[in-house]
Amino acid sequence: MQAHAVRPPSDPALAVIWDRLQQQYALHQRSAPFWSAYQDMQQDLLLDHPRDLVRLCNAMAAMAERLGAVEHAQLLRHRHAGCTSR
């Protein structure tokens, strides 16, 4: 799937993440540097929006799926679940 063919999220914070993820995926595909960048972006996003943990983590997982980084995104269901940690 072409990443540029997918409409960016309407949430301004997620739109920035979408742009950054596309750049990192174009550079690294599914390699470790992509996932390191993904985790860094996730942590930055969550520091700015700590009360929206599950929605933001799920949105980022869906973006990774849209890019082709994963075949099927694993979504969080628990209210107190944490995102990927380093």
N, C-alpha and C positions, 0 to 999 in steps of 0.2 A: 504494500500500500504506500502511496506517496504521502508523506507527512504534510506537505503543503496543501493537499487537497482537502484536508480536514479543517472544519471551521473551528477557530479558537474559542475557548470558554468565554462566557459573558462576564464572569467574575474578574475584575481587573488584576487581582493578585494571581489568579490562575492563568490569566492570559500571558503574564510575564513569565511564569513557570513554563507554560507551553512553548513559548519562543525559545527559552533557554534549553529545554529538553530536546527540541528539534535540532538545535545547534550541536548539542552534545551527541545526539544519536547520529547525526551526519558525520561527525568526526570519529566516533568510536564504535558505532553499532552496539552490539550486545556485550562488549568487553567490560572488564573491570573498571576502566576509567569512566565509562558511562554510568555505572551503578554507584561509583563514588560521588560523581557529580549529582546524581539523583538524590542520594542520601543528604548531601550538603544542602541542596535546594529544599528538600523536605524539612530539614531542621530549621533553616532560615524562615520558611513559611510558617512553621508551627510556633516559632518564637514570637512572630508578629500576630498570630491568631490562635492562641492556646485553647480557646473554648470551642474551636471548630475542628478538632483533631480528626475524628472519623471521616467527616465529609471531605476534608482536604487530602487525607491519605488515600481515600478511595478515588478521588478525582485524579490524583497523580498516578495511581495504579492504572486507571482507565486510559490515561494519556500514554503511558508506557505500552499498553496493549495496542492502542491506535497506531503508534509508531512502528510496531512490530518487534519491540524489545522482548515481549513475552507473548506466548500464544494465548493464554487466558489469565487475566489479572486476578489476584487473590484479594478479595475485598474484606474489610473489617466489618464485623457485625456487633461487636460488644462496645458498649458506651465507654468503657474504661480501657479499651485496648490501646496499646501503644503502636507507634509506627516503627519502621526499621531503625535499629540503633547501630551505632558504630562502635 
